[in-house]
Amino acid sequence: MKDNERDKKKIYEGLITESLPNGMFRVRLDNEDIILGYISGRIRRDFIQIIRGDRVKIEVSGYDCSRGRIIYRLPTNSED
């Protein structure tokens, strides 16, 4: 059986394209797929602000490839 392939979570990087209610976001992955992302408990607990245009790491389950959990907000490259 190939159950352990489904159990493994894949981590992608993507761009926040839209902010939705209740800590949910529309995320465009680097491979051009658009999925629904929700923020993880650690990000919610630490009050990390995520806005449109931010780059994030998102964890996608093998069971449902259309949803993922945002686990990390990547630092911005601001040049002053």
mmJSON file of the N, C-alpha and C atoms, coordinates in Angstrom:
{"data_MODEL":{"atom_site":{
"group_PDB":["ATOM","ATOM","ATOM","ATOM","ATOM","ATOM","ATOM","ATOM","ATOM","ATOM","ATOM","ATOM","ATOM","ATOM","ATOM","ATOM","ATOM","ATOM","ATOM","ATOM","ATOM","ATOM","ATOM","ATOM","ATOM","ATOM","ATOM","ATOM","ATOM","ATOM","ATOM","ATOM","ATOM","ATOM","ATOM","ATOM","ATOM","ATOM","ATOM","ATOM","ATOM","ATOM","ATOM","ATOM","ATOM","ATOM","ATOM","ATOM","ATOM","ATOM","ATOM","ATOM","ATOM","ATOM","ATOM","ATOM","ATOM","ATOM","ATOM","ATOM","ATOM","ATOM","ATOM","ATOM","ATOM","ATOM","ATOM","ATOM","ATOM","ATOM","ATOM","ATOM","ATOM","ATOM","ATOM","ATOM","ATOM","ATOM","ATOM","ATOM","ATOM","ATOM","ATOM","ATOM","ATOM","ATOM","ATOM","ATOM","ATOM","ATOM","ATOM","ATOM","ATOM","ATOM","ATOM","ATOM","ATOM","ATOM","ATOM","ATOM","ATOM","ATOM","ATOM","ATOM","ATOM","ATOM","ATOM","ATOM","ATOM","ATOM","ATOM","ATOM","ATOM","ATOM","ATOM","ATOM","ATOM","ATOM","ATOM","ATOM","ATOM","ATOM","ATOM","ATOM","ATOM","ATOM","ATOM","ATOM","ATOM","ATOM","ATOM","ATOM","ATOM","ATOM","ATOM","ATOM","ATOM","ATOM","ATOM","ATOM","ATOM","ATOM","ATOM","ATOM","ATOM","ATOM","ATOM","ATOM","ATOM","ATOM","ATOM","ATOM","ATOM","ATOM","ATOM","ATOM","ATOM","ATOM","ATOM","ATOM","ATOM","ATOM","ATOM","ATOM","ATOM","ATOM","ATOM","ATOM","ATOM","ATOM","ATOM","ATOM","ATOM","ATOM","ATOM","ATOM","ATOM","ATOM","ATOM","ATOM","ATOM","ATOM","ATOM","ATOM","ATOM","ATOM","ATOM","ATOM","ATOM","ATOM","ATOM","ATOM","ATOM","ATOM","ATOM","ATOM","ATOM","ATOM","ATOM","ATOM","ATOM","ATOM","ATOM","ATOM","ATOM","ATOM","ATOM","ATOM","ATOM","ATOM","ATOM","ATOM","ATOM","ATOM","ATOM","ATOM","ATOM","ATOM","ATOM","ATOM","ATOM","ATOM","ATOM","ATOM","ATOM","ATOM","ATOM","ATOM","ATOM","ATOM","ATOM","ATOM","ATOM","ATOM","ATOM","ATOM","ATOM","ATOM","ATOM","ATOM"],
"id":[1,2,3,4,5,6,7,8,9,10,11,12,13,14,15,16,17,18,19,20,21,22,23,24,25,26,27,28,29,30,31,32,33,34,35,36,37,38,39,40,41,42,43,44,45,46,47,48,49,50,51,52,53,54,55,56,57,58,59,60,61,62,63,64,65,66,67,68,69,70,71,72,73,74,75,76,77,78,79,80,81,82,83,84,85,86,87,88,89,90,91,92,93,94,95,96,97,98,99,100,101,102,103,104,105,106,107,108,109,110,111,112,113,114,115,116,117,118,119,120,121,122,123,124,125,126,127,128,129,130,131,132,133,134,135,136,137,138,139,140,141,142,143,144,145,146,147,148,149,150,151,152,153,154,155,156,157,158,159,160,161,162,163,164,165,166,167,168,169,170,171,172,173,174,175,176,177,178,179,180,181,182,183,184,185,186,187,188,189,190,191,192,193,194,195,196,197,198,199,200,201,202,203,204,205,206,207,208,209,210,211,212,213,214,215,216,217,218,219,220,221,222,223,224,225,226,227,228,229,230,231,232,233,234,235,236,237,238,239,240],
"type_symbol":["N","C","C","N","C","C","N","C","C","N","C","C","N","C","C","N","C","C","N","C","C","N","C","C","N","C","C","N","C","C","N","C","C","N","C","C","N","C","C","N","C","C","N","C","C","N","C","C","N","C","C","N","C","C","N","C","C","N","C","C","N","C","C","N","C","C","N","C","C","N","C","C","N","C","C","N","C","C","N","C","C","N","C","C","N","C","C","N","C","C","N","C","C","N","C","C","N","C","C","N","C","C","N","C","C","N","C","C","N","C","C","N","C","C","N","C","C","N","C","C","N","C","C","N","C","C","N","C","C","N","C","C","N","C","C","N","C","C","N","C","C","N","C","C","N","C","C","N","C","C","N","C","C","N","C","C","N","C","C","N","C","C","N","C","C","N","C","C","N","C","C","N","C","C","N","C","C","N","C","C","N","C","C","N","C","C","N","C","C","N","C","C","N","C","C","N","C","C","N","C","C","N","C","C","N","C","C","N","C","C","N","C","C","N","C","C","N","C","C","N","C","C","N","C","C","N","C","C","N","C","C","N","C","C","N","C","C","N","C","C"],
"label_atom_id":["N","CA","C","N","CA","C","N","CA","C","N","CA","C","N","CA","C","N","CA","C","N","CA","C","N","CA","C","N","CA","C","N","CA","C","N","CA","C","N","CA","C","N","CA","C","N","CA","C","N","CA","C","N","CA","C","N","CA","C","N","CA","C","N","CA","C","N","CA","C","N","CA","C","N","CA","C","N","CA","C","N","CA","C","N","CA","C","N","CA","C","N","CA","C","N","CA","C","N","CA","C","N","CA","C","N","CA","C","N","CA","C","N","CA","C","N","CA","C","N","CA","C","N","CA","C","N","CA","C","N","CA","C","N","CA","C","N","CA","C","N","CA","C","N","CA","C","N","CA","C","N","CA","C","N","CA","C","N","CA","C","N","CA","C","N","CA","C","N","CA","C","N","CA","C","N","CA","C","N","CA","C","N","CA","C","N","CA","C","N","CA","C","N","CA","C","N","CA","C","N","CA","C","N","CA","C","N","CA","C","N","CA","C","N","CA","C","N","CA","C","N","CA","C","N","CA","C","N","CA","C","N","CA","C","N","CA","C","N","CA","C","N","CA","C","N","CA","C","N","CA","C","N","CA","C","N","CA","C","N","CA","C","N","CA","C","N","CA","C","N","CA","C","N","CA","C","N","CA","C"],
"label_alt_id":[null,null,null,null,null,null,null,null,null,null,null,null,null,null,null,null,null,null,null,null,null,null,null,null,null,null,null,null,null,null,null,null,null,null,null,null,null,null,null,null,null,null,null,null,null,null,null,null,null,null,null,null,null,null,null,null,null,null,null,null,null,null,null,null,null,null,null,null,null,null,null,null,null,null,null,null,null,null,null,null,null,null,null,null,null,null,null,null,null,null,null,null,null,null,null,null,null,null,null,null,null,null,null,null,null,null,null,null,null,null,null,null,null,null,null,null,null,null,null,null,null,null,null,null,null,null,null,null,null,null,null,null,null,null,null,null,null,null,null,null,null,null,null,null,null,null,null,null,null,null,null,null,null,null,null,null,null,null,null,null,null,null,null,null,null,null,null,null,null,null,null,null,null,null,null,null,null,null,null,null,null,null,null,null,null,null,null,null,null,null,null,null,null,null,null,null,null,null,null,null,null,null,null,null,null,null,null,null,null,null,null,null,null,null,null,null,null,null,null,null,null,null,null,null,null,null,null,null,null,null,null,null,null,null,null,null,null,null,null,null],
"label_comp_id":["MET","MET","MET","LYS","LYS","LYS","ASP","ASP","ASP","ASN","ASN","ASN","GLU","GLU","GLU","ARG","ARG","ARG","ASP","ASP","ASP","LYS","LYS","LYS","LYS","LYS","LYS","LYS","LYS","LYS","ILE","ILE","ILE","TYR","TYR","TYR","GLU","GLU","GLU","GLY","GLY","GLY","LEU","LEU","LEU","ILE","ILE","ILE","THR","THR","THR","GLU","GLU","GLU","SER","SER","SER","LEU","LEU","LEU","PRO","PRO","PRO","ASN","ASN","ASN","GLY","GLY","GLY","MET","MET","MET","PHE","PHE","PHE","ARG","ARG","ARG","VAL","VAL","VAL","ARG","ARG","ARG","LEU","LEU","LEU","ASP","ASP","ASP","ASN","ASN","ASN","GLU","GLU","GLU","ASP","ASP","ASP","ILE","ILE","ILE","ILE","ILE","ILE","LEU","LEU","LEU","GLY","GLY","GLY","TYR","TYR","TYR","ILE","ILE","ILE","SER","SER","SER","GLY","GLY","GLY","ARG","ARG","ARG","ILE","ILE","ILE","ARG","ARG","ARG","ARG","ARG","ARG","ASP","ASP","ASP","PHE","PHE","PHE","ILE","ILE","ILE","GLN","GLN","GLN","ILE","ILE","ILE","ILE","ILE","ILE","ARG","ARG","ARG","GLY","GLY","GLY","ASP","ASP","ASP","ARG","ARG","ARG","VAL","VAL","VAL","LYS","LYS","LYS","ILE","ILE","ILE","GLU","GLU","GLU","VAL","VAL","VAL","SER","SER","SER","GLY","GLY","GLY","TYR","TYR","TYR","ASP","ASP","ASP","CYS","CYS","CYS","SER","SER","SER","ARG","ARG","ARG","GLY","GLY","GLY","ARG","ARG","ARG","ILE","ILE","ILE","ILE","ILE","ILE","TYR","TYR","TYR","ARG","ARG","ARG","LEU","LEU","LEU","PRO","PRO","PRO","THR","THR","THR","ASN","ASN","ASN","SER","SER","SER","GLU","GLU","GLU","ASP","ASP","ASP"],
"label_asym_id":["A","A","A","A","A","A","A","A","A","A","A","A","A","A","A","A","A","A","A","A","A","A","A","A","A","A","A","A","A","A","A","A","A","A","A","A","A","A","A","A","A","A","A","A","A","A","A","A","A","A","A","A","A","A","A","A","A","A","A","A","A","A","A","A","A","A","A","A","A","A","A","A","A","A","A","A","A","A","A","A","A","A","A","A","A","A","A","A","A","A","A","A","A","A","A","A","A","A","A","A","A","A","A","A","A","A","A","A","A","A","A","A","A","A","A","A","A","A","A","A","A","A","A","A","A","A","A","A","A","A","A","A","A","A","A","A","A","A","A","A","A","A","A","A","A","A","A","A","A","A","A","A","A","A","A","A","A","A","A","A","A","A","A","A","A","A","A","A","A","A","A","A","A","A","A","A","A","A","A","A","A","A","A","A","A","A","A","A","A","A","A","A","A","A","A","A","A","A","A","A","A","A","A","A","A","A","A","A","A","A","A","A","A","A","A","A","A","A","A","A","A","A","A","A","A","A","A","A","A","A","A","A","A","A","A","A","A","A","A","A"],
"label_entity_id":["1","1","1","1","1","1","1","1","1","1","1","1","1","1","1","1","1","1","1","1","1","1","1","1","1","1","1","1","1","1","1","1","1","1","1","1","1","1","1","1","1","1","1","1","1","1","1","1","1","1","1","1","1","1","1","1","1","1","1","1","1","1","1","1","1","1","1","1","1","1","1","1","1","1","1","1","1","1","1","1","1","1","1","1","1","1","1","1","1","1","1","1","1","1","1","1","1","1","1","1","1","1","1","1","1","1","1","1","1","1","1","1","1","1","1","1","1","1","1","1","1","1","1","1","1","1","1","1","1","1","1","1","1","1","1","1","1","1","1","1","1","1","1","1","1","1","1","1","1","1","1","1","1","1","1","1","1","1","1","1","1","1","1","1","1","1","1","1","1","1","1","1","1","1","1","1","1","1","1","1","1","1","1","1","1","1","1","1","1","1","1","1","1","1","1","1","1","1","1","1","1","1","1","1","1","1","1","1","1","1","1","1","1","1","1","1","1","1","1","1","1","1","1","1","1","1","1","1","1","1","1","1","1","1","1","1","1","1","1","1"],
"label_seq_id":[1,1,1,2,2,2,3,3,3,4,4,4,5,5,5,6,6,6,7,7,7,8,8,8,9,9,9,10,10,10,11,11,11,12,12,12,13,13,13,14,14,14,15,15,15,16,16,16,17,17,17,18,18,18,19,19,19,20,20,20,21,21,21,22,22,22,23,23,23,24,24,24,25,25,25,26,26,26,27,27,27,28,28,28,29,29,29,30,30,30,31,31,31,32,32,32,33,33,33,34,34,34,35,35,35,36,36,36,37,37,37,38,38,38,39,39,39,40,40,40,41,41,41,42,42,42,43,43,43,44,44,44,45,45,45,46,46,46,47,47,47,48,48,48,49,49,49,50,50,50,51,51,51,52,52,52,53,53,53,54,54,54,55,55,55,56,56,56,57,57,57,58,58,58,59,59,59,60,60,60,61,61,61,62,62,62,63,63,63,64,64,64,65,65,65,66,66,66,67,67,67,68,68,68,69,69,69,70,70,70,71,71,71,72,72,72,73,73,73,74,74,74,75,75,75,76,76,76,77,77,77,78,78,78,79,79,79,80,80,80],
"pdbx_PDB_ins_code":[null,null,null,null,null,null,null,null,null,null,null,null,null,null,null,null,null,null,null,null,null,null,null,null,null,null,null,null,null,null,null,null,null,null,null,null,null,null,null,null,null,null,null,null,null,null,null,null,null,null,null,null,null,null,null,null,null,null,null,null,null,null,null,null,null,null,null,null,null,null,null,null,null,null,null,null,null,null,null,null,null,null,null,null,null,null,null,null,null,null,null,null,null,null,null,null,null,null,null,null,null,null,null,null,null,null,null,null,null,null,null,null,null,null,null,null,null,null,null,null,null,null,null,null,null,null,null,null,null,null,null,null,null,null,null,null,null,null,null,null,null,null,null,null,null,null,null,null,null,null,null,null,null,null,null,null,null,null,null,null,null,null,null,null,null,null,null,null,null,null,null,null,null,null,null,null,null,null,null,null,null,null,null,null,null,null,null,null,null,null,null,null,null,null,null,null,null,null,null,null,null,null,null,null,null,null,null,null,null,null,null,null,null,null,null,null,null,null,null,null,null,null,null,null,null,null,null,null,null,null,null,null,null,null,null,null,null,null,null,null],
"Cartn_x":[0.825,0.0,0.867,0.326,1.075,0.567,0.179,-0.365,0.664,1.939,2.905,3.186,2.892,3.02,1.969,0.796,-0.253,0.004,0.608,0.871,1.938,2.823,3.903,3.366,3.877,3.478,4.574,4.179,5.14,5.145,6.322,6.452,6.791,5.999,6.184,6.387,6.865,6.908,5.899,5.314,4.319,4.138,3.253,2.973,1.508,1.27,-0.106,-0.736,-1.849,-2.502,-3.791,-4.391,-5.665,-5.832,-6.346,-6.618,-8.108,-8.43,-9.813,-10.103,-11.355,-11.676,-11.115,-11.002,-10.623,-9.232,-8.277,-6.9,-6.665,-7.456,-7.275,-6.796,-6.015,-5.413,-5.422,-5.464,-5.274,-3.788,-3.145,-1.698,-1.392,-0.536,-0.069,1.31,1.405,2.659,3.632,4.893,5.901,5.661,4.927,4.602,3.285,2.83,1.642,0.313,0.279,-0.976,-1.499,-2.811,-3.43,-4.172,-3.823,-4.459,-4.94,-5.739,-6.247,-5.351,-4.819,-3.923,-4.5,-4.271,-4.69,-3.463,-3.45,-2.252,-2.18,-0.963,-0.753,-0.93,-1.037,-1.231,-0.065,1.158,2.335,2.345,1.969,1.908,0.798,-0.329,-1.444,-1.067,-0.386,0.006,1.014,1.949,2.988,2.58,1.327,0.778,1.607,2.039,2.789,1.791,1.991,1.074,1.441,0.459,0.649,-0.286,0.274,-0.532,-0.286,-1.101,-0.976,0.408,1.038,2.364,3.476,3.165,4.183,4.492,5.737,6.145,6.12,5.572,5.394,5.817,6.075,6.23,4.909,4.439,3.139,3.277,2.644,2.707,1.412,1.54,0.374,0.323,-0.835,-1.028,-1.202,-0.908,-1.107,-2.566,-3.413,-4.834,-5.604,-5.326,-6.062,-5.055,-4.799,-3.785,-4.296,-5.56,-6.106,-6.052,-5.606,-5.504,-4.142,-3.682,-2.403,-2.315,-1.32,-1.112,0.124,-0.042,1.078,1.906,3.177,4.008,5.108,5.395,6.505,6.326,6.561,6.548,7.989,8.325,9.692,10.012,11.253,11.622,11.588,11.25,11.185,12.573,12.825,14.095,13.908,13.892,13.708,15.071,15.25,16.489,16.222,16.947,16.719,17.644],
"Cartn_y":[-1.191,0.0,1.25,2.327,3.571,4.605,4.158,5.082,6.092,5.694,6.634,7.772,7.632,8.755,9.818,9.385,10.341,10.995,10.248,10.785,11.868,11.839,12.825,14.174,15.194,16.552,17.181,17.942,18.618,20.1,20.708,22.124,22.881,23.912,24.747,26.191,27.01,28.449,29.087,30.189,30.846,32.294,32.961,34.378,34.559,35.359,35.652,36.578,36.152,36.97,37.613,37.019,37.543,37.16,38.084,37.829,37.548,36.458,36.045,36.08,35.985,36.017,34.819,34.982,33.924,33.345,34.199,33.739,32.853,33.022,32.234,33.145,32.569,33.336,32.518,33.224,32.574,32.693,31.568,31.526,30.985,31.723,31.232,30.617,29.322,28.616,28.946,28.607,28.871,28.076,26.968,26.188,26.654,27.864,28.542,27.944,26.957,26.464,27.476,27.612,28.494,27.628,27.786,26.979,27.883,27.318,28.015,27.696,28.734,28.529,29.106,28.427,28.946,29.019,29.961,30.159,29.119,28.728,27.726,28.373,27.546,28.029,28.838,28.477,29.207,30.635,30.792,32.132,32.936,32.302,32.986,33.383,32.485,32.742,33.888,33.95,34.979,36.283,36.387,37.595,38.059,37.121,37.459,37.907,39.117,39.68,39.192,38.702,38.268,39.105,39.739,40.582,40.177,40.749,40.46,40.871,40.01,40.285,39.613,39.054,38.359,37.0,36.577,35.227,34.341,33.138,32.234,30.823,30.007,28.564,27.945,27.006,26.4,24.88,24.202,22.752,22.168,21.299,20.732,19.238,18.767,17.346,16.563,15.284,14.429,14.1,14.319,14.001,15.067,16.332,17.43,18.455,18.437,19.321,20.737,20.999,22.333,23.211,22.658,23.413,23.175,24.171,24.015,24.884,24.608,25.351,26.219,27.52,28.454,28.303,27.901,27.61,28.633,29.489,30.423,31.595,32.8,33.996,34.341,34.338,34.606,36.086,36.424,37.835,38.543,39.828,40.607,41.138,41.326,41.876,43.351,44.156,45.594,46.274,46.99,47.731,49.203,49.795,51.205,52.112],
"Cartn_z":[0.0,0.0,0.0,-0.52,-0.631,0.365,1.564,2.55,3.035,3.159,3.693,2.718,1.437,0.52,0.829,1.233,1.575,2.924,3.84,5.168,5.151,4.185,4.135,3.706,4.377,4.037,3.206,2.204,1.346,1.69,1.677,1.993,0.716,0.432,-0.745,-0.299,-1.215,-0.992,-1.93,-1.47,-2.291,-1.901,-2.613,-2.442,-2.044,-1.015,-0.587,-1.63,-2.216,-3.229,-2.726,-1.688,-1.185,0.278,1.058,2.465,2.631,3.311,3.531,5.03,5.441,6.873,7.638,8.951,9.895,9.653,9.322,9.183,7.985,6.934,5.722,4.601,3.704,2.629,1.35,0.22,-1.068,-1.385,-1.689,-1.887,-3.277,-4.021,-5.317,-5.105,-5.303,-5.104,-6.23,-6.026,-7.041,-8.315,-8.226,-9.424,-10.066,-9.687,-10.242,-9.809,-8.902,-8.352,-7.333,-7.237,-6.249,-5.253,-3.97,-2.933,-1.808,-0.932,0.233,1.416,2.056,3.182,4.458,5.572,6.866,7.753,8.681,9.484,10.595,10.914,11.957,13.329,14.334,15.695,16.218,15.813,16.282,15.738,14.468,13.883,14.546,14.809,15.475,16.9,17.609,18.996,19.102,18.156,18.207,17.526,17.096,16.474,15.275,14.444,13.237,12.176,11.677,10.693,9.3,8.563,7.182,6.328,5.301,4.421,2.972,2.09,0.671,0.177,-0.591,-1.106,-0.324,0.848,1.64,1.025,1.178,0.772,2.005,1.845,2.976,2.589,3.627,3.454,3.86,3.07,3.335,3.261,4.205,4.32,3.759,2.758,2.082,2.343,2.751,3.037,1.74,1.794,0.631,0.383,1.375,1.235,0.475,0.771,0.14,-0.362,-1.653,-2.24,-2.471,-2.179,-2.414,-1.167,-0.044,1.212,1.83,2.596,3.262,4.498,5.323,6.563,6.411,6.634,6.539,7.805,7.635,8.794,9.015,8.006,8.154,7.202,7.703,6.858,6.534,5.258,4.836,4.998,5.352,5.487,4.138,4.178,2.948,2.596,1.331,0.87,0.569,1.612,1.411,1.314,0.222,0.01,0.246,1.185,1.513,0.744],
"occupancy":[1.0,1.0,1.0,1.0,1.0,1.0,1.0,1.0,1.0,1.0,1.0,1.0,1.0,1.0,1.0,1.0,1.0,1.0,1.0,1.0,1.0,1.0,1.0,1.0,1.0,1.0,1.0,1.0,1.0,1.0,1.0,1.0,1.0,1.0,1.0,1.0,1.0,1.0,1.0,1.0,1.0,1.0,1.0,1.0,1.0,1.0,1.0,1.0,1.0,1.0,1.0,1.0,1.0,1.0,1.0,1.0,1.0,1.0,1.0,1.0,1.0,1.0,1.0,1.0,1.0,1.0,1.0,1.0,1.0,1.0,1.0,1.0,1.0,1.0,1.0,1.0,1.0,1.0,1.0,1.0,1.0,1.0,1.0,1.0,1.0,1.0,1.0,1.0,1.0,1.0,1.0,1.0,1.0,1.0,1.0,1.0,1.0,1.0,1.0,1.0,1.0,1.0,1.0,1.0,1.0,1.0,1.0,1.0,1.0,1.0,1.0,1.0,1.0,1.0,1.0,1.0,1.0,1.0,1.0,1.0,1.0,1.0,1.0,1.0,1.0,1.0,1.0,1.0,1.0,1.0,1.0,1.0,1.0,1.0,1.0,1.0,1.0,1.0,1.0,1.0,1.0,1.0,1.0,1.0,1.0,1.0,1.0,1.0,1.0,1.0,1.0,1.0,1.0,1.0,1.0,1.0,1.0,1.0,1.0,1.0,1.0,1.0,1.0,1.0,1.0,1.0,1.0,1.0,1.0,1.0,1.0,1.0,1.0,1.0,1.0,1.0,1.0,1.0,1.0,1.0,1.0,1.0,1.0,1.0,1.0,1.0,1.0,1.0,1.0,1.0,1.0,1.0,1.0,1.0,1.0,1.0,1.0,1.0,1.0,1.0,1.0,1.0,1.0,1.0,1.0,1.0,1.0,1.0,1.0,1.0,1.0,1.0,1.0,1.0,1.0,1.0,1.0,1.0,1.0,1.0,1.0,1.0,1.0,1.0,1.0,1.0,1.0,1.0,1.0,1.0,1.0,1.0,1.0,1.0,1.0,1.0,1.0,1.0,1.0,1.0],
"B_iso_or_equiv":[0.0,0.0,0.0,0.0,0.0,0.0,0.0,0.0,0.0,0.0,0.0,0.0,0.0,0.0,0.0,0.0,0.0,0.0,0.0,0.0,0.0,0.0,0.0,0.0,0.0,0.0,0.0,0.0,0.0,0.0,0.0,0.0,0.0,0.0,0.0,0.0,0.0,0.0,0.0,0.0,0.0,0.0,0.0,0.0,0.0,0.0,0.0,0.0,0.0,0.0,0.0,0.0,0.0,0.0,0.0,0.0,0.0,0.0,0.0,0.0,0.0,0.0,0.0,0.0,0.0,0.0,0.0,0.0,0.0,0.0,0.0,0.0,0.0,0.0,0.0,0.0,0.0,0.0,0.0,0.0,0.0,0.0,0.0,0.0,0.0,0.0,0.0,0.0,0.0,0.0,0.0,0.0,0.0,0.0,0.0,0.0,0.0,0.0,0.0,0.0,0.0,0.0,0.0,0.0,0.0,0.0,0.0,0.0,0.0,0.0,0.0,0.0,0.0,0.0,0.0,0.0,0.0,0.0,0.0,0.0,0.0,0.0,0.0,0.0,0.0,0.0,0.0,0.0,0.0,0.0,0.0,0.0,0.0,0.0,0.0,0.0,0.0,0.0,0.0,0.0,0.0,0.0,0.0,0.0,0.0,0.0,0.0,0.0,0.0,0.0,0.0,0.0,0.0,0.0,0.0,0.0,0.0,0.0,0.0,0.0,0.0,0.0,0.0,0.0,0.0,0.0,0.0,0.0,0.0,0.0,0.0,0.0,0.0,0.0,0.0,0.0,0.0,0.0,0.0,0.0,0.0,0.0,0.0,0.0,0.0,0.0,0.0,0.0,0.0,0.0,0.0,0.0,0.0,0.0,0.0,0.0,0.0,0.0,0.0,0.0,0.0,0.0,0.0,0.0,0.0,0.0,0.0,0.0,0.0,0.0,0.0,0.0,0.0,0.0,0.0,0.0,0.0,0.0,0.0,0.0,0.0,0.0,0.0,0.0,0.0,0.0,0.0,0.0,0.0,0.0,0.0,0.0,0.0,0.0,0.0,0.0,0.0,0.0,0.0,0.0],
"pdbx_formal_charge":[null,null,null,null,null,null,null,null,null,null,null,null,null,null,null,null,null,null,null,null,null,null,null,null,null,null,null,null,null,null,null,null,null,null,null,null,null,null,null,null,null,null,null,null,null,null,null,null,null,null,null,null,null,null,null,null,null,null,null,null,null,null,null,null,null,null,null,null,null,null,null,null,null,null,null,null,null,null,null,null,null,null,null,null,null,null,null,null,null,null,null,null,null,null,null,null,null,null,null,null,null,null,null,null,null,null,null,null,null,null,null,null,null,null,null,null,null,null,null,null,null,null,null,null,null,null,null,null,null,null,null,null,null,null,null,null,null,null,null,null,null,null,null,null,null,null,null,null,null,null,null,null,null,null,null,null,null,null,null,null,null,null,null,null,null,null,null,null,null,null,null,null,null,null,null,null,null,null,null,null,null,null,null,null,null,null,null,null,null,null,null,null,null,null,null,null,null,null,null,null,null,null,null,null,null,null,null,null,null,null,null,null,null,null,null,null,null,null,null,null,null,null,null,null,null,null,null,null,null,null,null,null,null,null,null,null,null,null,null,null],
"auth_seq_id":[1,1,1,2,2,2,3,3,3,4,4,4,5,5,5,6,6,6,7,7,7,8,8,8,9,9,9,10,10,10,11,11,11,12,12,12,13,13,13,14,14,14,15,15,15,16,16,16,17,17,17,18,18,18,19,19,19,20,20,20,21,21,21,22,22,22,23,23,23,24,24,24,25,25,25,26,26,26,27,27,27,28,28,28,29,29,29,30,30,30,31,31,31,32,32,32,33,33,33,34,34,34,35,35,35,36,36,36,37,37,37,38,38,38,39,39,39,40,40,40,41,41,41,42,42,42,43,43,43,44,44,44,45,45,45,46,46,46,47,47,47,48,48,48,49,49,49,50,50,50,51,51,51,52,52,52,53,53,53,54,54,54,55,55,55,56,56,56,57,57,57,58,58,58,59,59,59,60,60,60,61,61,61,62,62,62,63,63,63,64,64,64,65,65,65,66,66,66,67,67,67,68,68,68,69,69,69,70,70,70,71,71,71,72,72,72,73,73,73,74,74,74,75,75,75,76,76,76,77,77,77,78,78,78,79,79,79,80,80,80],
"auth_comp_id":["MET","MET","MET","LYS","LYS","LYS","ASP","ASP","ASP","ASN","ASN","ASN","GLU","GLU","GLU","ARG","ARG","ARG","ASP","ASP","ASP","LYS","LYS","LYS","LYS","LYS","LYS","LYS","LYS","LYS","ILE","ILE","ILE","TYR","TYR","TYR","GLU","GLU","GLU","GLY","GLY","GLY","LEU","LEU","LEU","ILE","ILE","ILE","THR","THR","THR","GLU","GLU","GLU","SER","SER","SER","LEU","LEU","LEU","PRO","PRO","PRO","ASN","ASN","ASN","GLY","GLY","GLY","MET","MET","MET","PHE","PHE","PHE","ARG","ARG","ARG","VAL","VAL","VAL","ARG","ARG","ARG","LEU","LEU","LEU","ASP","ASP","ASP","ASN","ASN","ASN","GLU","GLU","GLU","ASP","ASP","ASP","ILE","ILE","ILE","ILE","ILE","ILE","LEU","LEU","LEU","GLY","GLY","GLY","TYR","TYR","TYR","ILE","ILE","ILE","SER","SER","SER","GLY","GLY","GLY","ARG","ARG","ARG","ILE","ILE","ILE","ARG","ARG","ARG","ARG","ARG","ARG","ASP","ASP","ASP","PHE","PHE","PHE","ILE","ILE","ILE","GLN","GLN","GLN","ILE","ILE","ILE","ILE","ILE","ILE","ARG","ARG","ARG","GLY","GLY","GLY","ASP","ASP","ASP","ARG","ARG","ARG","VAL","VAL","VAL","LYS","LYS","LYS","ILE","ILE","ILE","GLU","GLU","GLU","VAL","VAL","VAL","SER","SER","SER","GLY","GLY","GLY","TYR","TYR","TYR","ASP","ASP","ASP","CYS","CYS","CYS","SER","SER","SER","ARG","ARG","ARG","GLY","GLY","GLY","ARG","ARG","ARG","ILE","ILE","ILE","ILE","ILE","ILE","TYR","TYR","TYR","ARG","ARG","ARG","LEU","LEU","LEU","PRO","PRO","PRO","THR","THR","THR","ASN","ASN","ASN","SER","SER","SER","GLU","GLU","GLU","ASP","ASP","ASP"],
"auth_asym_id":["A","A","A","A","A","A","A","A","A","A","A","A","A","A","A","A","A","A","A","A","A","A","A","A","A","A","A","A","A","A","A","A","A","A","A","A","A","A","A","A","A","A","A","A","A","A","A","A","A","A","A","A","A","A","A","A","A","A","A","A","A","A","A","A","A","A","A","A","A","A","A","A","A","A","A","A","A","A","A","A","A","A","A","A","A","A","A","A","A","A","A","A","A","A","A","A","A","A","A","A","A","A","A","A","A","A","A","A","A","A","A","A","A","A","A","A","A","A","A","A","A","A","A","A","A","A","A","A","A","A","A","A","A","A","A","A","A","A","A","A","A","A","A","A","A","A","A","A","A","A","A","A","A","A","A","A","A","A","A","A","A","A","A","A","A","A","A","A","A","A","A","A","A","A","A","A","A","A","A","A","A","A","A","A","A","A","A","A","A","A","A","A","A","A","A","A","A","A","A","A","A","A","A","A","A","A","A","A","A","A","A","A","A","A","A","A","A","A","A","A","A","A","A","A","A","A","A","A","A","A","A","A","A","A","A","A","A","A","A","A"],
"auth_atom_id":["N","CA","C","N","CA","C","N","CA","C","N","CA","C","N","CA","C","N","CA","C","N","CA","C","N","CA","C","N","CA","C","N","CA","C","N","CA","C","N","CA","C","N","CA","C","N","CA","C","N","CA","C","N","CA","C","N","CA","C","N","CA","C","N","CA","C","N","CA","C","N","CA","C","N","CA","C","N","CA","C","N","CA","C","N","CA","C","N","CA","C","N","CA","C","N","CA","C","N","CA","C","N","CA","C","N","CA","C","N","CA","C","N","CA","C","N","CA","C","N","CA","C","N","CA","C","N","CA","C","N","CA","C","N","CA","C","N","CA","C","N","CA","C","N","CA","C","N","CA","C","N","CA","C","N","CA","C","N","CA","C","N","CA","C","N","CA","C","N","CA","C","N","CA","C","N","CA","C","N","CA","C","N","CA","C","N","CA","C","N","CA","C","N","CA","C","N","CA","C","N","CA","C","N","CA","C","N","CA","C","N","CA","C","N","CA","C","N","CA","C","N","CA","C","N","CA","C","N","CA","C","N","CA","C","N","CA","C","N","CA","C","N","CA","C","N","CA","C","N","CA","C","N","CA","C","N","CA","C","N","CA","C","N","CA","C","N","CA","C","N","CA","C","N","CA","C","N","CA","C"],
"pdbx_PDB_model_num":[1,1,1,1,1,1,1,1,1,1,1,1,1,1,1,1,1,1,1,1,1,1,1,1,1,1,1,1,1,1,1,1,1,1,1,1,1,1,1,1,1,1,1,1,1,1,1,1,1,1,1,1,1,1,1,1,1,1,1,1,1,1,1,1,1,1,1,1,1,1,1,1,1,1,1,1,1,1,1,1,1,1,1,1,1,1,1,1,1,1,1,1,1,1,1,1,1,1,1,1,1,1,1,1,1,1,1,1,1,1,1,1,1,1,1,1,1,1,1,1,1,1,1,1,1,1,1,1,1,1,1,1,1,1,1,1,1,1,1,1,1,1,1,1,1,1,1,1,1,1,1,1,1,1,1,1,1,1,1,1,1,1,1,1,1,1,1,1,1,1,1,1,1,1,1,1,1,1,1,1,1,1,1,1,1,1,1,1,1,1,1,1,1,1,1,1,1,1,1,1,1,1,1,1,1,1,1,1,1,1,1,1,1,1,1,1,1,1,1,1,1,1,1,1,1,1,1,1,1,1,1,1,1,1,1,1,1,1,1,1]
}}}
